[in-house]
Amino acid sequence: MNSKQKYVIISALILLAAVLLWWLASGGEILSKDGMWLEQEISELDKALGLEPQKVYQEKFILGLLPHTAVISGIIVFVSAILFFIFKSKKTKEKK
């Protein structure tokens, strides 16, 4: 393994760790979501009367593991594997 291959592996691992941290920071959801249901706050009187809080849909994109994070990670692995083998073949050609 030559130094270029090591750089490819190290950079791929750093990028994969960054994608994983991005996914965890955005909520760690399995599936991507484009909105969420939130309960509106109700007053004490409404609570005393036994009324249920209303739910309101709020549009907000939440990054999920599938499909977005998995696709980005797959692209990183695919490109780094191609670069790894390209640099390997150049190293063997230089030895001949």
BELKADA-V440709 format. One record per residue. SS is DSSP state (~ for helix, > for strand, _ for the rest). Layout:
ss=SS
ss=SS
//
This chain:
ss=_
ss=_
ss=~
ss=~
ss=~
ss=~
ss=~
ss=~
ss=~
ss=~
ss=~
ss=~
ss=~
ss=~
ss=~
ss=~
ss=~
ss=~
ss=~
ss=~
ss=~
ss=~
ss=~
ss=~
ss=~
ss=_
ss=_
ss=_
ss=>
ss=>
ss=>
ss=_
ss=>
ss=>
ss=>
ss=>
ss=>
ss=>
ss=>
ss=_
ss=_
ss=_
ss=_
ss=~
ss=~
ss=~
ss=~
ss=~
ss=_
ss=_
ss=_
ss=_
ss=_
ss=_
ss=>
ss=>
ss=>
ss=>
ss=>
ss=>
ss=>
ss=>
ss=_
ss=>
ss=>
ss=>
ss=_
ss=~
ss=~
ss=~
ss=~
ss=~
ss=~
ss=~
ss=~
ss=~
ss=~
ss=~
ss=~
ss=~
ss=~
ss=~
ss=~
ss=~
ss=~
ss=~
ss=~
ss=~
ss=~
ss=~
ss=~
ss=~
ss=~
ss=~
ss=~
ss=_
//
